[in-house]
């Protein structure tokens, strides 16, 4: 039986539409939050890679050898640095120091780490002694 007149409240359709709009808003907000967390994690990895590369560059400049020749790739300072990079960055990260034996000697610091969904990210820092 239909009741006409001034009734108060919401109909079932109005409540379902409001619920659907609220759920769509919450889903969009959660996707935005997840993407923000992923970008923050990537930014943190990039900052760590830059900090580690800069610290090795400073150390290489400080370890200037008297004969003008660069350090070797298996020197203790470089091996320790590679281990520190691989432990500080996500699993699958690699670090390498290429040595340029030109005059003046130089180094090329390379760090690569995986990024979820977009492949590896790479940092290359040339260092001249």
VOMI-445667 format. One line per 2 residues: their letters; for each residue z, y, x of N, C-alpha, C, O. Coordinates in nm, 3 decimals, m for minus. Each point is the difference from the previous one (the first is absolute). Layout:
// VOMI-445667
A) Z,Y,X,Z,Y,X,Z,Y,X,Z,Y,X | ...
//
This chain:
// VOMI-445667
XX) 0.000,m0.116,0.084,0.000,0.116,m0.084,0.000,0.123,0.089,0.079,0.009,0.094 | m0.167,0.085,m0.123,m0.010,0.123,0.076,0.097,0.104,m0.054,0.015,0.019,m0.121
XX) 0.049,0.047,0.215,0.092,0.106,m0.040,m0.059,0.130,0.048,m0.026,0.017,0.119 | 0.006,0.072,m0.206,m0.053,0.130,0.039,0.112,0.102,m0.004,0.103,m0.018,m0.065
XX) m0.127,0.124,0.136,0.101,0.103,0.002,0.029,0.041,0.143,m0.074,m0.035,0.092 | 0.177,0.106,m0.074,0.037,0.049,0.132,0.088,m0.103,0.070,0.121,m0.005,m0.022
XX) m0.183,m0.077,0.107,0.077,m0.097,0.076,0.010,0.048,0.143,m0.091,0.066,0.051 | 0.198,m0.098,0.011,0.020,0.041,0.139,m0.012,m0.120,0.091,0.026,m0.113,m0.041
XX) m0.068,0.140,0.170,m0.009,m0.108,0.097,m0.144,m0.017,0.048,m0.089,0.078,m0.035 | 0.069,m0.181,0.114,m0.131,m0.028,0.059,m0.057,m0.126,m0.063,0.073,m0.090,m0.041
XX) m0.202,0.087,0.034,m0.062,m0.124,m0.044,m0.013,m0.093,0.120,0.017,0.043,0.114 | m0.046,m0.166,m0.139,m0.014,m0.099,0.107,m0.116,0.036,0.092,0.011,m0.017,0.121
XX) m0.119,0.066,m0.174,m0.116,0.038,0.081,0.037,0.114,0.094,m0.035,m0.003,0.118 | 0.105,0.104,m0.168,0.040,0.112,0.084,0.092,m0.046,0.113,m0.013,0.047,0.113
XX) 0.103,m0.136,m0.141,0.091,m0.051,0.103,m0.077,m0.080,0.106,0.029,0.012,0.119 | m0.127,m0.094,m0.162,m0.079,m0.078,0.096,m0.087,0.089,0.088,m0.015,m0.027,0.119
XX) m0.043,0.131,m0.177,m0.081,0.093,0.079,0.087,0.072,0.102,m0.040,0.016,0.116 | 0.157,0.028,m0.156,0.091,0.067,0.093,0.043,m0.095,0.112,0.009,0.040,0.116
XX) 0.018,m0.165,m0.151,0.038,m0.100,0.100,m0.114,m0.026,0.098,0.023,m0.012,0.120 | m0.146,0.002,m0.171,m0.116,m0.023,0.087,m0.021,0.118,0.094,m0.030,m0.021,0.118
XX) 0.045,0.142,m0.166,m0.015,0.118,0.087,0.109,0.004,0.107,m0.027,0.033,0.115 | 0.148,m0.068,m0.153,0.110,m0.002,0.097,m0.023,m0.107,0.107,0.025,0.025,0.118
XX) m0.072,m0.143,m0.158,m0.027,m0.106,0.097,m0.114,0.038,0.093,0.005,m0.033,0.119 | m0.108,0.100,m0.169,m0.110,0.044,0.086,0.050,0.102,0.102,m0.040,m0.004,0.117
XX) 0.125,0.094,m0.160,0.058,0.097,0.094,0.086,m0.066,0.105,m0.007,0.038,0.117 | 0.088,m0.134,m0.155,0.084,m0.071,0.096,m0.083,m0.082,0.099,0.032,m0.006,0.119
XX) m0.139,m0.056,m0.167,m0.088,m0.078,0.089,m0.066,0.092,0.102,m0.007,m0.033,0.118 | m0.041,0.148,m0.163,m0.061,0.096,0.093,0.100,0.052,0.102,m0.032,0.016,0.118
XX) 0.152,0.011,m0.162,0.105,0.045,0.091,0.037,m0.104,0.103,0.024,0.033,0.117 | m0.018,m0.159,m0.159,0.036,m0.105,0.095,m0.111,m0.022,0.103,0.029,m0.025,0.117
XX) m0.156,0.034,m0.159,m0.110,m0.011,0.097,0.005,0.115,0.101,m0.023,m0.021,0.119 | 0.053,0.139,m0.166,0.012,0.115,0.089,0.115,m0.020,0.100,m0.013,0.034,0.118
XX) 0.124,m0.088,m0.166,0.115,m0.026,0.088,m0.035,m0.105,0.105,0.034,0.017,0.117 | m0.100,m0.125,m0.156,m0.039,m0.103,0.096,m0.096,0.053,0.105,0.012,m0.033,0.118
XX) m0.107,0.115,m0.159,m0.094,0.058,0.096,0.072,0.096,0.094,m0.032,0.006,0.119 | 0.127,0.067,m0.169,0.078,0.092,0.083,0.080,m0.076,0.106,0.008,0.043,0.115
XX) 0.051,m0.155,m0.154,0.076,m0.083,0.095,m0.093,m0.056,0.107,0.038,m0.004,0.118 | m0.159,m0.039,m0.156,m0.095,m0.052,0.098,m0.044,0.109,0.098,m0.008,m0.025,0.121
XX) m0.019,0.146,m0.170,m0.038,0.109,0.089,0.114,0.039,0.094,m0.024,0.032,0.116 | 0.146,m0.036,m0.166,0.115,0.033,0.086,0.017,m0.104,0.109,0.031,0.035,0.114
XX) m0.051,m0.162,m0.146,0.010,m0.107,0.100,m0.108,0.018,0.107,0.027,m0.016,0.119 | m0.149,0.048,m0.161,m0.109,0.021,0.095,0.027,0.122,0.088,m0.027,m0.002,0.120
XX) 0.080,0.106,m0.179,0.035,0.119,0.077,0.108,m0.031,0.103,m0.004,0.049,0.112 | 0.100,m0.129,m0.150,0.106,m0.040,0.092,m0.056,m0.081,0.117,0.040,0.021,0.114
XX) m0.132,m0.113,m0.142,m0.063,m0.078,0.108,m0.081,0.090,0.092,0.002,m0.019,0.122 | m0.074,0.116,m0.178,m0.080,0.092,0.081,0.090,0.085,0.090,m0.030,0.020,0.118
XX) 0.141,0.029,m0.174,0.094,0.080,0.082,0.059,m0.084,0.113,0.014,0.049,0.112 | 0.020,m0.174,m0.141,0.056,m0.088,0.104,m0.103,m0.026,0.109,0.035,m0.001,0.118
XX) m0.162,m0.021,m0.156,m0.104,m0.024,0.100,m0.021,0.123,0.088,m0.015,m0.013,0.121 | 0.013,0.130,m0.180,m0.018,0.123,0.078,0.118,0.021,0.094,m0.019,0.037,0.116
XX) 0.140,m0.060,m0.166,0.120,0.017,0.083,0.000,m0.098,0.117,0.032,0.038,0.113 | m0.069,m0.164,m0.139,m0.003,m0.100,0.107,m0.109,0.031,0.103,0.022,m0.016,0.120
XX) m0.138,0.058,m0.166,m0.109,0.033,0.093,0.037,0.121,0.085,m0.027,0.002,0.120 | 0.089,0.098,m0.180,0.041,0.119,0.076,0.108,m0.034,0.102,0.001,0.055,0.111
XX) 0.090,m0.146,m0.148,0.105,m0.035,0.096,m0.058,m0.074,0.120,0.044,0.021,0.113 | m0.143,m0.108,m0.137,m0.063,m0.069,0.114,m0.080,0.099,0.083,0.000,m0.009,0.123
XX) m0.067,0.103,m0.185,m0.076,0.100,0.075,0.092,0.080,0.092,m0.033,0.025,0.115 | 0.149,0.015,m0.167,0.096,0.072,0.083,0.051,m0.087,0.114,0.016,0.047,0.113
XX) 0.010,m0.174,m0.142,0.048,m0.091,0.103,m0.107,m0.025,0.107,0.032,m0.008,0.118 | m0.157,m0.003,m0.159,m0.107,m0.021,0.097,m0.017,0.121,0.091,m0.027,m0.013,0.119
XX) 0.043,0.131,m0.175,m0.009,0.121,0.083,0.118,0.009,0.096,m0.014,0.048,0.112 | 0.132,m0.096,m0.156,0.119,0.005,0.085,m0.005,m0.104,0.111,0.058,0.021,0.107
XX) m0.127,m0.133,m0.130,m0.008,m0.107,0.099,m0.119,0.019,0.093,m0.068,m0.097,0.036 | 0.042,0.219,0.003,m0.113,0.030,0.088,0.020,m0.071,0.134,0.101,0.019,0.067
XX) m0.199,m0.099,m0.032,0.008,m0.071,0.128,m0.051,0.090,0.111,m0.089,0.083,m0.021 | 0.144,m0.099,0.138,m0.036,0.084,0.113,m0.143,m0.019,0.048,m0.060,0.093,0.054
XX) 0.004,m0.212,m0.071,m0.134,m0.026,0.050,m0.110,0.044,m0.097,m0.118,m0.015,0.030 | 0.155,0.069,m0.146,m0.098,0.047,m0.096,m0.062,m0.109,m0.086,m0.083,0.030,m0.085
XX) 0.123,m0.154,0.105,m0.053,m0.111,m0.078,0.085,m0.016,m0.127,0.121,0.022,0.004 | m0.183,m0.061,m0.114,0.077,m0.019,m0.123,0.081,m0.129,0.004,m0.021,m0.087,0.085
XX) 0.113,0.077,m0.179,0.076,m0.124,m0.015,m0.093,m0.110,m0.049,m0.107,0.027,m0.055 | 0.146,m0.149,0.076,m0.079,m0.112,m0.051,0.041,m0.033,m0.143,0.107,0.041,m0.046
XX) m0.193,m0.114,m0.025,0.028,m0.033,m0.140,0.119,m0.092,m0.016,0.060,m0.008,m0.108 | m0.024,m0.063,0.215,0.114,m0.092,m0.010,0.126,0.057,0.065,0.093,m0.075,0.032
XX) m0.089,0.206,m0.013,0.120,0.062,0.056,0.113,m0.009,m0.103,m0.026,0.000,m0.120 | 0.152,m0.008,0.165,0.112,m0.017,m0.093,0.010,0.110,m0.106,0.037,m0.027,m0.114
XX) m0.069,0.151,0.150,0.009,0.110,m0.096,m0.099,m0.019,m0.114,0.035,0.023,m0.116 | m0.155,m0.065,0.146,m0.102,m0.017,m0.103,0.029,m0.124,m0.085,m0.017,0.004,m0.121
XX) 0.060,m0.112,0.184,0.032,m0.122,m0.075,0.115,0.026,m0.095,m0.004,m0.046,m0.115 | 0.107,0.118,0.159,0.114,0.031,m0.087,m0.043,0.090,m0.116,0.047,m0.016,m0.112
XX) m0.136,0.110,0.141,m0.048,0.089,m0.105,m0.079,m0.077,m0.106,0.019,0.023,m0.119 | m0.107,m0.113,0.161,m0.078,m0.080,m0.094,0.093,m0.081,m0.091,m0.023,m0.009,m0.120
XX) 0.127,m0.049,0.178,0.097,m0.076,m0.081,0.072,0.091,m0.099,0.024,m0.040,m0.114 | 0.010,0.162,0.156,0.068,0.094,m0.089,m0.092,0.041,m0.116,0.047,0.012,m0.113
XX) m0.174,0.009,0.141,m0.095,0.038,m0.106,m0.015,m0.113,m0.101,0.003,0.024,m0.120 | m0.019,m0.145,0.169,m0.022,m0.113,m0.090,0.124,m0.031,m0.085,m0.013,m0.056,m0.108
XX) 0.131,0.093,0.157,0.120,m0.021,m0.082,0.026,0.117,m0.095,0.062,m0.019,m0.104 | m0.109,0.139,0.138,0.026,0.117,m0.084,m0.098,0.013,m0.116,0.034,0.055,m0.105
XX) m0.156,m0.103,0.123,m0.102,0.011,m0.103,m0.010,m0.130,m0.079,0.059,m0.100,0.040 | m0.134,0.099,m0.151,m0.007,m0.121,m0.083,m0.061,m0.119,0.074,m0.065,0.016,0.103
XX) 0.088,m0.134,m0.158,m0.055,m0.123,0.059,m0.152,0.010,0.007,m0.064,0.049,m0.093 | 0.008,m0.094,0.202,m0.144,0.008,0.021,m0.042,0.122,0.080,m0.119,0.020,0.023
XX) 0.215,0.060,0.019,m0.031,0.119,0.080,m0.030,m0.040,0.144,0.057,m0.096,0.052 | m0.147,0.170,0.010,m0.032,m0.025,0.140,0.006,0.132,0.076,m0.025,0.107,m0.054
XX) 0.060,m0.118,0.181,0.005,0.116,0.088,m0.064,m0.038,0.132,0.014,m0.113,0.048 | m0.086,0.208,0.011,m0.070,m0.028,0.125,m0.008,0.130,0.080,m0.008,0.109,m0.056
XX) 0.011,m0.124,0.187,m0.019,0.114,0.089,m0.118,m0.033,0.090,0.006,m0.094,0.080 | m0.112,0.171,m0.094,m0.116,m0.018,0.087,0.012,0.099,0.116,0.042,0.114,m0.018
XX) m0.078,m0.162,0.135,0.018,0.081,0.119,m0.136,0.048,0.051,m0.093,m0.079,0.018 | 0.083,0.210,0.004,m0.120,0.059,0.056,0.028,0.029,0.147,0.086,0.083,0.032
XX) m0.156,m0.149,0.054,0.027,0.012,0.143,m0.079,0.113,0.066,m0.015,0.002,0.122 | m0.035,0.089,m0.201,m0.073,0.114,0.057,0.098,0.092,0.071,0.121,m0.024,0.001
XX) m0.174,0.127,0.058,0.085,0.096,0.070,m0.001,0.129,m0.079,m0.106,0.062,m0.003 | 0.207,m0.014,m0.059,0.135,m0.053,m0.002,0.012,m0.118,m0.096,m0.077,m0.016,m0.094
XX) 0.175,m0.066,0.123,0.023,m0.120,m0.081,0.042,0.039,m0.141,0.063,0.104,m0.022 | m0.098,m0.187,m0.072,0.035,0.027,m0.138,0.026,m0.128,m0.077,m0.025,m0.110,0.049
XX) 0.076,0.127,m0.168,0.031,m0.113,m0.086,m0.054,0.029,m0.140,m0.022,0.115,m0.038 | 0.001,m0.220,m0.036,m0.039,0.013,m0.141,0.094,m0.089,m0.079,m0.008,m0.123,0.007
XX) 0.097,0.185,m0.083,0.099,m0.072,m0.079,m0.061,m0.028,m0.137,m0.046,0.092,m0.068 | 0.045,m0.219,0.027,m0.056,m0.040,m0.129,0.104,m0.079,m0.079,0.058,m0.097,0.049
XX) m0.035,0.142,m0.171,0.092,m0.070,m0.090,m0.075,m0.025,m0.130,m0.066,0.089,m0.053 | 0.076,m0.211,0.002,m0.064,m0.036,m0.126,0.101,m0.074,m0.087,0.070,m0.090,0.047
XX) m0.063,0.128,m0.175,0.092,m0.065,m0.090,m0.069,m0.020,m0.136,m0.086,0.079,m0.038 | 0.125,m0.185,m0.034,m0.065,m0.027,m0.129,0.050,0.093,m0.110,0.116,0.041,m0.002
XX) m0.209,m0.007,m0.088,0.033,0.082,m0.116,m0.041,m0.080,m0.123,m0.114,m0.044,m0.011 | 0.206,0.027,m0.082,m0.026,m0.080,m0.119,m0.113,0.062,m0.083,0.009,0.116,m0.040
XX) m0.112,m0.193,0.017,m0.108,0.044,m0.086,m0.110,0.080,0.064,m0.103,0.023,m0.064 | 0.119,0.021,0.188,m0.106,0.083,0.059,m0.036,m0.042,0.143,m0.073,0.073,0.067
XX) 0.121,m0.185,m0.020,m0.035,m0.045,0.135,0.090,0.062,0.105,0.098,0.066,m0.033 | m0.131,m0.087,0.159,0.087,0.050,0.107,m0.013,0.150,0.023,m0.104,0.060,m0.027
XX) 0.211,m0.001,0.077,0.002,0.140,0.039,0.015,0.004,0.151,0.071,m0.084,0.056 | m0.136,0.177,0.011,m0.001,0.003,0.146,0.035,0.139,0.052,m0.043,0.102,m0.055
XX) 0.122,m0.101,0.161,0.035,0.123,0.071,m0.045,m0.017,0.144,0.034,m0.100,0.064 | m0.108,0.196,m0.012,m0.046,m0.003,0.139,0.045,0.131,0.065,m0.030,0.108,m0.050
XX) 0.101,m0.120,0.162,0.050,0.117,0.071,m0.042,m0.008,0.146,0.053,m0.083,0.073 | m0.147,0.168,m0.029,m0.036,0.002,0.142,0.106,0.079,0.079,0.047,0.104,m0.044
XX) m0.012,m0.157,0.161,0.101,0.065,0.085,m0.059,0.016,0.139,m0.043,m0.097,0.061 | 0.041,0.219,m0.010,m0.047,0.028,0.135,0.121,0.033,0.085,0.085,0.082,m0.038
X) m0.078,m0.146,0.154,0.114,0.023,0.090,m0.032,0.113,0.096,0.082,0.034,0.084
//
